[in-house]
Amino acid sequence: MSSIFKKLAARKEEGIVRSLRANEGQVDFSSNDYLGMAANAVLASSIDQIYKHYFPQPINGSGGSRLLAGHFNFYEQVEKTLADFFETEAVLIFNSGYAANLALLSSLPQKGDTILMDEYIHASLKDGARLSFANKFSFRHNDLVDLENKLKKAEGEIYVVAESLYSMDGDFAPLEELQPLVSRYGAHLVIDEAHTTGIYGRGGRGFLNEKKIAAKVPFKIYTFGKAMGIHGACIAGSQELKDYLINFARPFIYTTAMPPHAFASVYAAFLYIQQHPEHKELLEQNIQHWNETVGQASGFSKNESPIQTYTYPGNDNIRALAQAVQAEGYDVRPILSPTVKEGTERLRICLHANNTPTQISILIQLITSFHE
Ligand SMILES: Cc1ncc(COP(=O)(O)O)c(C=O)c1O
């Protein structure tokens, strides 16, 4: 037995073993629920109303893959609504962002094609690429010179994969330069909008919409488990892309579809954010408050996004800091190496619409005073 689990034993020895921990009741500086929608009572009752309206007889589970019993007319209505919202021809909904990314990159690029990935992209995109028979290479984070060198050498259909907002550093991709570069080489751009869905762009349509280049990007992933406060994800693009994924994307075909209640949640959440811009405004104020309060203090990021960091090198150091802050009732999580490069161990601090400015100031004070 022990030889099977020796990697776990090694991790325990190094002090970097992962374990599950609920931090209920703490002030949330950790979740991706940037708008505070996950616990929003108005949204909760709207979800219930929509569910009961479209499914007067309860249907607890979908009962199968969407290609079999797990498909309903309402699911198509939700996809049509999202396609209109994202100003695209079609969207296909997946059970999670992980499944959507796995589906896209494992099914679209073929043997002889090339996938070029920003080195910091999410594990779900990397795993999708790993399942593909295409050639795959990374380029340095946000480095368009390195990308161009690789574009020159790439063969077959070329897919360039990036995120609009990176989840560990809170920085944006240079989309306005990236898109024309990719297009000059006749390559296809894949943009994961996981951390921007709901909080950037007109009515929360994402960062590509904010930069007015969404129509030029053929493959977009929007997730619902972060700022939208619910669950699931969609791939947005052409009707042909949707048809292709329904036919070839194994994480879509070989899994039980999300239940009706989850589709009702998607429908309700997108209605809700369009009617309630105040959460987005509060989040923007909190980002500004963070940036003003950290000022020139060292170690703190000053990002124009809800994802901030405090870098304090060393796994032991960052864990001790996180524990001290948690002991005061503030939920922040340490990000250890090798998840991030050695020497850049950090607290990942997510700001939310429902954090108060006072809570943000106290958090910064707790971190600063740890060193005194
Ligand atoms: C950039 C990015 N893409 C995709 C995902 C996966 O989305 P989901 O949590 O819906 O599976 C995540 C999750 O953290 C992410 O950060």
The ligand as an SDF file (V2000), in Angstrom:
LIG
                    3D

 16 16  0  0  0  0  0  0  0  0999 V2000
   -8.9890   30.4530  -15.0950 C   0  0  0  0  0  0  0  0  0  0  0  0
   -9.8950   29.3540  -14.6760 C   0  0  0  0  0  0  0  0  0  0  0  0
  -10.5150   28.6180  -15.6130 N   0  0  0  0  0  0  0  0  0  0  0  0
  -11.3370   27.6090  -15.2760 C   0  0  0  0  0  0  0  0  0  0  0  0
  -11.5730   27.2970  -13.9710 C   0  0  0  0  0  0  0  0  0  0  0  0
  -12.4810   26.1490  -13.6470 C   0  0  0  0  0  0  0  0  0  0  0  0
  -13.7630   26.6060  -13.4480 O   0  0  0  0  0  0  0  0  0  0  0  0
  -14.7800   25.7760  -12.5220 P   0  0  0  0  0  0  0  0  0  0  0  0
  -14.3930   26.1090  -11.1210 O   0  0  0  0  0  0  0  0  0  0  0  0
  -16.1160   26.2350  -12.9200 O   0  0  0  0  0  0  0  0  0  0  0  0
  -14.5430   24.3310  -12.8130 O   0  0  0  0  0  0  0  0  0  0  0  0
  -10.9620   28.0300  -12.9600 C   0  0  0  0  0  0  0  0  0  0  0  0
  -11.2370   27.6810  -11.5410 C   0  0  0  0  0  0  0  0  0  0  0  0
  -10.6110   28.0910  -10.6290 O   0  0  0  0  0  0  0  0  0  0  0  0
  -10.0990   29.0890  -13.3130 C   0  0  0  0  0  0  0  0  0  0  0  0
   -9.4810   29.8120  -12.3750 O   0  0  0  0  0  0  0  0  0  0  0  0
  1  2  1  0
  2  3  1  0
  2 15  2  0
  3  4  2  0
  4  5  1  0
  5  6  1  0
  5 12  2  0
  6  7  1  0
  7  8  1  0
  8  9  2  0
  8 10  1  0
  8 11  1  0
 12 13  1  0
 12 15  1  0
 13 14  2  0
 15 16  1  0
M  END
$$$$
